Amino acid sequence: MDDDPFGLEHHSWVVPRSARTTKYEKLVFLGSKLRSIAKHRTARVPYGKTRDDICAFLHDAAPDAILAEFGNVALRIAPVANHFGIPVFTYFRGADASSQLRAPLRAAGYRRMMARLDGVFSVSQFLLDELASVGATHPNSHVVPSGVNTDLFVPSAKREGSFLAVGRLVEKKRPDITVKAFCMNAKDTQGITLDVVGDGPMQEQCQSIVRDFGMTDRVTFHGARPHDFVREMLGTSEVFLQHSVRAKNGNTEGLPTAIQEAMSCGLTIVSTRHAGIPEAVIEGENGHLVEEGDYDGFKAAIGTVSANLSRLPEFAERNRAKALACYDNRKLIKTVEREIEKVLKPK
């Protein structure tokens, strides 16, 4: 256990810089940050009043363990947990184990943090591999997807030929490829439609593509809608489209919740070999996958599905069964609890 978990020599009177801060206090503040960086490879470990508040809370609450959602949060709280002798775990979900690794200081911080943790969870093996690529590994690591409520996300009466895309219209999901590939197929295939739920900076570009193809009667942009609306759309749609790619800043998915929800609702998945998606979608078994950014491949995959609509109930049944077996969040929560209990109550 560290005598000084915050790298601040317990100067609880250190305050953030402000116009009224003395020159001496500024130097103490800077020195505290530098000590924290040297010790933990981050300047974000709590200090001052924030540190005191956290310590008071942990003293009063006396938790058996701490589960830090996202690795960057664990980076800050692990030294505190160690100081109190509280087992600490973290859960990596996406950007925290992809784009953030591009910062050398963050990667170094994660490497140093691992020895402070009692266990690591990740929504996909892909993210654990990303962490391992920078030398951040832990012997007690587990892949536990976020999961969905399979009682709420259920199949209902399907609209024949209905395609659905859900998510922010941003670079990481390449909605331009999705709508263009669909429109190219819709030119030659009557009866298929696409609903797009979500908004974002690429919305106008995507709407322009649809207008240029003359497909405004076949493609509907719903904008951002409540989760209940999304759930209803998933229940009645047949095919789910998501062209996920690694963003320019290195950001990736972990295992998209939307794909797990779509599987639970019995949709056939057309997506990319990106992040944890291949861990859920098996080519030709419950969907189709192409390489990131492969427009021609995505167009061909949509074409394959459009030409074989009679096979969709078979895919739907497989996806529903897989969701029940692998992505029911109640089972997954119990898995996390069980692994934490193994540390708290070793045999």
C-alpha positions as CSV (number, residue, x, y, z in Angstrom):
1,M,0.0,0.0,0.0
2,D,1.4,3.4,-0.9
3,D,1.9,6.0,1.8
4,D,1.2,8.7,-0.8
5,P,-1.3,7.2,-3.4
6,F,-1.8,10.6,-5.1
7,G,1.8,11.5,-5.6
8,L,1.0,14.8,-3.7
9,E,2.6,14.2,-0.3
10,H,-0.8,14.7,1.2
11,H,-0.9,18.4,0.6
12,S,-4.7,18.6,0.9
13,W,-4.5,22.4,0.8
14,V,-3.2,22.4,-2.8
15,V,-5.8,24.2,-5.0
16,P,-6.3,24.6,-8.7
17,R,-4.8,27.6,-10.4
18,S,-6.8,30.8,-10.6
19,A,-6.3,34.5,-11.0
20,R,-6.2,34.8,-7.2
21,T,-3.7,31.9,-6.7
22,T,-0.3,32.9,-5.3
23,K,2.8,32.2,-7.2
24,Y,3.9,29.8,-4.5
25,E,0.6,27.9,-4.7
26,K,1.0,27.7,-8.5
27,L,4.4,26.1,-8.1
28,V,3.0,23.6,-5.6
29,F,0.2,22.8,-8.0
30,L,2.6,22.3,-10.8
31,G,4.9,20.2,-8.6
32,S,1.9,18.0,-7.6
33,K,1.0,17.4,-11.3
34,L,4.6,16.5,-12.1
35,R,4.9,14.1,-9.2
36,S,1.6,12.4,-10.3
37,I,2.8,12.1,-13.9
38,A,6.1,10.6,-12.7
39,K,4.4,8.1,-10.5
40,H,1.2,7.2,-12.3
41,R,1.8,8.6,-15.8
42,T,-1.3,10.8,-15.5
43,A,-1.9,14.2,-13.9
44,R,-5.6,13.3,-13.3
45,V,-5.2,11.4,-10.0
46,P,-7.5,13.3,-7.5
47,Y,-5.9,15.9,-5.3
48,G,-7.0,18.6,-2.9
49,K,-10.7,18.9,-2.0
50,T,-11.7,16.3,-4.6
51,R,-9.3,13.8,-3.1
52,D,-10.6,14.6,0.4
53,D,-14.2,14.1,-0.7
54,I,-13.4,10.8,-2.3
55,C,-11.5,9.6,0.7
56,A,-14.4,10.6,3.0
57,F,-16.9,8.8,0.8
58,L,-14.9,5.6,0.7
59,H,-14.4,5.7,4.4
60,D,-18.1,6.0,5.0
61,A,-19.3,3.6,2.3
62,A,-16.6,1.0,3.0
63,P,-17.2,-0.8,-0.3
64,D,-16.1,-4.4,-0.8
65,A,-14.7,-3.6,-4.3
66,I,-14.6,-0.8,-6.9
67,L,-15.5,-1.4,-10.5
68,A,-14.3,1.6,-12.6
69,E,-16.3,2.0,-15.8
70,F,-13.7,2.8,-18.5
71,G,-9.9,2.4,-18.2
72,N,-9.2,6.1,-17.9
73,V,-11.4,6.2,-14.8
74,A,-9.5,3.3,-13.3
75,L,-6.3,5.1,-13.9
76,R,-7.4,7.9,-11.6
77,I,-9.2,5.8,-8.9
78,A,-6.8,2.8,-8.6
79,P,-4.2,4.6,-6.4
80,V,-7.1,5.7,-4.1
81,A,-8.5,2.1,-3.9
82,N,-5.0,0.7,-3.2
83,H,-4.5,3.2,-0.4
84,F,-7.7,1.9,1.3
85,G,-6.9,-1.7,0.5
86,I,-10.1,-2.0,-1.6
87,P,-10.0,-4.4,-4.6
88,V,-10.4,-2.5,-7.8
89,F,-11.5,-3.7,-11.2
90,T,-12.0,-1.9,-14.5
91,Y,-14.2,-2.3,-17.6
92,F,-12.8,-1.3,-21.0
93,R,-15.5,-0.5,-23.6
94,G,-14.1,1.3,-26.7
95,A,-12.2,4.5,-27.0
96,D,-10.5,3.9,-23.6
97,A,-8.7,1.0,-25.2
98,S,-8.3,2.3,-28.8
99,S,-7.9,6.0,-29.6
100,Q,-6.6,6.8,-26.1
101,L,-3.7,4.3,-26.6
102,R,-2.2,6.6,-29.2
103,A,-1.1,9.0,-26.4
104,P,2.2,7.6,-25.1
105,L,1.5,8.8,-21.6
106,R,-1.9,7.1,-21.5
107,A,-0.4,3.8,-22.7
108,A,2.4,4.1,-20.1
109,G,-0.2,4.9,-17.5
110,Y,-2.2,1.8,-18.4
111,R,0.9,-0.4,-18.2
112,R,1.7,0.9,-14.7
113,M,-2.0,0.7,-13.6
114,M,-2.4,-3.0,-14.4
115,A,-0.3,-4.0,-11.3
116,R,-2.8,-1.9,-9.2
117,L,-5.8,-3.8,-10.4
118,D,-7.4,-7.0,-9.2
119,G,-9.1,-7.7,-12.5
120,V,-10.0,-6.4,-15.9
121,F,-13.2,-6.8,-18.0
122,S,-13.6,-5.9,-21.6
123,V,-16.6,-6.0,-23.9
124,S,-14.5,-7.8,-26.6
125,Q,-11.3,-9.7,-27.0
126,F,-10.3,-7.1,-29.6
127,L,-9.9,-4.4,-26.9
128,L,-7.8,-6.7,-24.8
129,D,-5.6,-7.3,-27.8
130,E,-5.3,-3.6,-28.4
131,L,-4.2,-3.1,-24.8
132,A,-1.7,-6.0,-25.1
133,S,-0.2,-4.3,-28.2
134,V,1.1,-1.5,-25.9
135,G,2.1,-3.9,-23.1
136,A,-0.9,-3.4,-20.9
137,T,-2.0,-6.8,-19.8
138,H,-3.5,-8.4,-16.7
139,P,-3.6,-12.1,-15.7
140,N,-7.2,-11.8,-14.5
141,S,-8.8,-10.5,-17.7
142,H,-12.3,-11.5,-18.9
143,V,-14.3,-10.8,-22.0
144,V,-17.8,-9.8,-20.9
145,P,-20.0,-8.0,-23.5
146,S,-22.2,-5.2,-22.3
147,G,-25.3,-7.2,-23.3
148,V,-28.9,-6.2,-23.7
149,N,-32.3,-6.9,-22.0
150,T,-33.5,-9.8,-24.1
151,D,-36.9,-9.5,-22.6
152,L,-37.3,-6.0,-24.1
153,F,-35.5,-6.5,-27.4
154,V,-37.6,-9.1,-29.0
155,P,-38.6,-9.9,-32.6
156,S,-42.1,-8.8,-33.7
157,A,-44.0,-8.9,-37.0
158,K,-41.3,-8.2,-39.6
159,R,-41.8,-5.8,-42.5
160,E,-40.6,-7.7,-45.6
161,G,-37.5,-6.2,-47.2
162,S,-36.9,-3.7,-44.3
163,F,-33.3,-2.6,-43.6
164,L,-32.4,-0.5,-40.6
165,A,-29.3,1.6,-39.6
166,V,-29.1,3.0,-36.1
167,G,-26.4,5.3,-34.7
168,R,-24.7,8.6,-34.9
169,L,-24.0,9.7,-38.4
170,V,-20.2,10.1,-37.9
171,E,-17.0,9.0,-39.5
172,K,-16.6,5.9,-37.3
173,K,-19.8,4.4,-38.7
174,R,-19.4,5.5,-42.3
175,P,-23.1,6.1,-42.9
176,D,-22.3,7.4,-46.4
177,I,-21.2,3.9,-47.5
178,T,-24.3,2.4,-45.9
179,V,-26.8,4.6,-47.7
180,K,-24.9,4.6,-51.1
181,A,-24.6,0.8,-51.0
182,F,-28.3,0.4,-50.2
183,C,-29.4,2.8,-52.9
184,M,-27.3,1.0,-55.5
185,N,-29.1,-2.2,-54.7
186,A,-32.5,-0.6,-54.4
187,K,-32.2,0.6,-58.0
188,D,-32.5,-3.0,-59.1
189,T,-34.5,-4.5,-56.3
190,Q,-38.1,-3.5,-55.7
191,G,-39.6,-3.7,-52.3
192,I,-36.6,-3.0,-50.0
193,T,-36.5,0.0,-47.8
194,L,-34.0,1.6,-45.4
195,D,-34.8,3.4,-42.2
196,V,-31.9,5.5,-40.7
197,V,-32.2,6.4,-37.0
198,G,-29.7,8.9,-35.6
199,D,-28.2,12.3,-36.5
200,G,-24.8,13.8,-36.7
201,P,-22.4,15.8,-38.9
202,M,-22.7,13.5,-41.9
203,Q,-26.5,13.7,-42.0
204,E,-26.7,16.2,-44.9
205,Q,-24.1,14.3,-46.9
206,C,-26.1,11.1,-46.5
207,Q,-29.4,12.8,-47.4
208,S,-27.7,14.3,-50.5
209,I,-26.7,10.8,-51.6
210,V,-30.3,9.6,-51.3
211,R,-31.6,12.6,-53.2
212,D,-29.1,12.0,-56.0
213,F,-30.2,8.4,-56.4
214,G,-33.9,9.5,-56.4
215,M,-34.5,7.2,-53.4
216,T,-36.2,9.6,-51.0
217,D,-39.3,7.3,-51.1
218,R,-37.2,4.2,-50.1
219,V,-34.9,5.7,-47.5
220,T,-36.3,7.5,-44.4
221,F,-34.1,9.6,-42.1
222,H,-35.8,9.7,-38.7
223,G,-33.1,11.7,-36.8
224,A,-32.4,11.1,-33.2
225,R,-35.2,9.3,-31.6
226,P,-36.0,7.8,-28.1
227,H,-34.8,4.3,-27.3
228,D,-38.4,3.0,-27.3
229,F,-38.7,4.1,-30.9
230,V,-35.4,2.3,-31.8
231,R,-36.6,-0.8,-30.0
232,E,-39.8,-0.9,-32.0
233,M,-37.9,-0.4,-35.3
234,L,-35.5,-3.2,-34.4
235,G,-38.5,-5.5,-33.7
236,T,-40.1,-5.0,-37.1
237,S,-37.0,-4.8,-39.3
238,E,-35.3,-7.7,-41.0
239,V,-31.8,-6.5,-41.7
240,F,-29.4,-4.4,-39.7
241,L,-26.7,-2.3,-41.4
242,Q,-23.6,-0.9,-39.7
243,H,-20.4,-0.1,-41.5
244,S,-18.1,0.5,-38.5
245,V,-14.5,1.6,-39.2
246,R,-11.5,2.8,-37.1
247,A,-11.7,6.6,-37.0
248,K,-8.8,8.8,-38.0
249,N,-8.0,9.4,-34.3
250,G,-7.8,5.7,-33.7
251,N,-11.2,5.4,-32.1
252,T,-13.0,2.0,-32.5
253,E,-16.0,0.2,-31.3
254,G,-15.7,-2.4,-28.6
255,L,-18.7,-4.6,-29.5
256,P,-21.5,-2.3,-30.6
257,T,-24.6,-2.5,-28.3
258,A,-26.7,-1.8,-31.3
259,I,-25.6,-5.0,-33.0
260,Q,-26.4,-7.0,-29.8
261,E,-29.8,-5.4,-29.7
262,A,-30.4,-6.2,-33.4
263,M,-29.4,-9.8,-32.8
264,S,-31.8,-10.0,-29.9
265,C,-34.6,-8.7,-32.2
266,G,-33.8,-11.3,-34.8
267,L,-32.2,-9.1,-37.5
268,T,-29.7,-10.4,-40.0
269,I,-26.5,-8.4,-39.6
270,V,-24.5,-6.8,-42.4
271,S,-21.4,-5.1,-41.0
272,T,-17.6,-5.0,-41.1
273,R,-14.7,-6.9,-39.7
274,H,-14.1,-4.3,-37.1
275,A,-13.2,-4.5,-33.4
276,G,-15.4,-7.1,-31.7
277,I,-18.0,-7.4,-34.4
278,P,-16.5,-10.6,-35.8
279,E,-16.8,-12.1,-32.3
280,A,-20.6,-11.8,-32.7
281,V,-21.3,-12.1,-36.4
282,I,-20.1,-15.2,-38.3
283,E,-20.0,-14.9,-42.1
284,G,-22.9,-16.8,-43.7
285,E,-24.2,-18.0,-40.4
286,N,-26.0,-15.0,-38.9
287,G,-24.9,-12.3,-41.2
288,H,-22.3,-10.9,-43.6
289,L,-19.1,-9.0,-42.9
290,V,-16.7,-7.0,-45.2
291,E,-13.5,-5.2,-44.7
292,E,-13.6,-1.7,-43.3
293,G,-14.3,0.9,-46.0
294,D,-15.1,-1.8,-48.6
295,Y,-17.9,-0.1,-50.4
296,D,-18.1,-2.7,-53.2
297,G,-18.1,-5.5,-50.7
298,F,-20.8,-3.9,-48.6
299,K,-22.9,-3.3,-51.7
300,A,-22.5,-7.0,-52.6
301,A,-23.4,-8.2,-49.1
302,I,-26.6,-6.1,-49.2
303,G,-27.3,-7.6,-52.7
304,T,-26.8,-11.1,-51.3
305,V,-29.3,-10.5,-48.6
306,S,-31.8,-8.7,-50.9
307,A,-31.7,-11.7,-53.3
308,N,-32.3,-14.2,-50.5
309,L,-35.0,-12.6,-48.4
310,S,-36.5,-16.1,-47.8
311,R,-33.5,-17.0,-45.8
312,L,-33.9,-14.2,-43.3
313,P,-36.1,-16.1,-40.9
314,E,-33.4,-18.7,-40.6
315,F,-30.8,-16.0,-39.8
316,A,-33.2,-14.3,-37.4
317,E,-33.7,-17.5,-35.4
318,R,-29.9,-18.0,-35.1
319,N,-29.3,-14.5,-33.9
320,R,-32.1,-14.6,-31.4
321,A,-30.8,-17.8,-30.0
322,K,-27.2,-16.4,-29.8
323,A,-28.4,-13.3,-28.1
324,L,-30.2,-15.3,-25.4
325,A,-27.1,-17.5,-24.9
326,C,-24.4,-14.9,-25.1
327,Y,-25.7,-11.3,-24.7
328,D,-28.4,-11.5,-22.0
329,N,-27.2,-8.7,-19.7
330,R,-28.6,-10.4,-16.6
331,K,-26.3,-13.4,-17.2
332,L,-23.4,-11.1,-18.1
333,I,-23.8,-9.0,-14.9
334,K,-23.7,-12.3,-12.9
335,T,-20.5,-13.2,-14.7
336,V,-18.9,-10.0,-13.6
337,E,-20.1,-10.4,-10.1
338,R,-18.9,-14.0,-10.0
339,E,-15.4,-13.0,-11.1
340,I,-15.2,-10.2,-8.6
341,E,-16.4,-12.6,-5.8
342,K,-13.6,-15.0,-6.7
343,V,-11.1,-12.2,-5.7
344,L,-13.0,-11.2,-2.6
345,K,-13.6,-14.8,-1.5
346,P,-10.9,-17.0,-2.9
347,K,-11.3,-20.8,-2.5
